[in-house]
């Protein structure tokens, strides 16, 4: 349900470090998607994530769970980690207010 907001649904081939491959499902936001921010600053993207909520729950939970899962797998994704850091910072500002 979360990705029904105008995302393209694509099946792609995933390539792993051990040379294995698998089919994966990805959702891509294009410029005609109402939620697409383009080359917006990371802080602005994080703010949108922190405020977004839908039938599947808060988008911030999806991001923070993704960040945690990637870390548990020792996968470094600088963009996800930076977004998560910003969202945690926004959360701390909200709880301090």
LINMOCOR-V602190 format. One record per residue. N is the residue number from 1. RES is the residue in three letters. SS is DSSP state (H for helix, E for strand, L for the rest). PSI is psi in whole degrees, 0 to 359 (* if undefined). OMEGA is omega in whole degrees, -180 to 180 (none if undefined). Layout:
n	res	ss	psi	omega
N	RES	SS	PSI	OMEGA
N	RES	SS	PSI	OMEGA
This chain:
n	res	ss	psi	omega
1	UNK	L	321	-176
2	UNK	H	323	-174
3	UNK	H	12	-179
4	UNK	H	5	-177
5	UNK	L	50	175
6	UNK	L	20	178
7	UNK	L	150	171
8	UNK	E	138	179
9	UNK	E	119	-177
10	UNK	E	140	171
11	UNK	E	125	-178
12	UNK	E	166	174
13	UNK	E	124	177
14	UNK	E	138	179
15	UNK	E	126	-176
16	UNK	L	161	-177
17	UNK	L	330	-179
18	UNK	L	14	179
19	UNK	L	359	174
20	UNK	L	159	174
21	UNK	E	160	177
22	UNK	E	160	175
23	UNK	E	138	179
24	UNK	E	151	179
25	UNK	E	125	178
26	UNK	E	153	176
27	UNK	E	130	-175
28	UNK	E	127	175
29	UNK	L	125	177
30	UNK	L	173	-176
31	UNK	L	336	-180
32	UNK	L	2	177
33	UNK	L	130	-178
34	UNK	L	333	-178
35	UNK	L	358	-176
36	UNK	L	126	179
37	UNK	L	354	179
38	UNK	L	225	-178
39	UNK	L	39	180
40	UNK	L	153	175
41	UNK	L	149	-179
42	UNK	H	320	-180
43	UNK	H	323	179
44	UNK	H	319	177
45	UNK	H	315	180
46	UNK	H	321	179
47	UNK	H	317	179
48	UNK	H	317	179
49	UNK	H	316	-178
50	UNK	H	330	-176
51	UNK	H	343	-175
52	UNK	L	139	179
53	UNK	E	143	178
54	UNK	E	190	-179
55	UNK	L	335	180
56	UNK	L	358	180
57	UNK	E	186	-180
58	UNK	E	137	178
59	UNK	H	330	179
60	UNK	H	323	179
61	UNK	H	319	178
62	UNK	H	312	-180
63	UNK	H	311	-177
64	UNK	H	324	176
65	UNK	H	322	177
66	UNK	H	314	179
67	UNK	H	314	180
68	UNK	H	317	-180
69	UNK	H	318	179
70	UNK	H	317	179
71	UNK	H	319	180
72	UNK	H	330	179
73	UNK	L	5	-176
74	UNK	L	37	177
75	UNK	L	126	179
76	UNK	L	118	174
77	UNK	L	99	-173
78	UNK	H	322	-178
79	UNK	H	313	179
80	UNK	H	316	-179
81	UNK	H	319	-180
82	UNK	H	317	177
83	UNK	H	316	180
84	UNK	H	319	178
85	UNK	H	315	179
86	UNK	H	317	-180
87	UNK	H	319	177
88	UNK	H	320	178
89	UNK	H	315	177
90	UNK	H	320	178
91	UNK	H	317	-178
92	UNK	H	325	176
93	UNK	H	319	-179
94	UNK	H	319	-178
95	UNK	H	336	179
96	UNK	H	341	-175
97	UNK	L	*	none
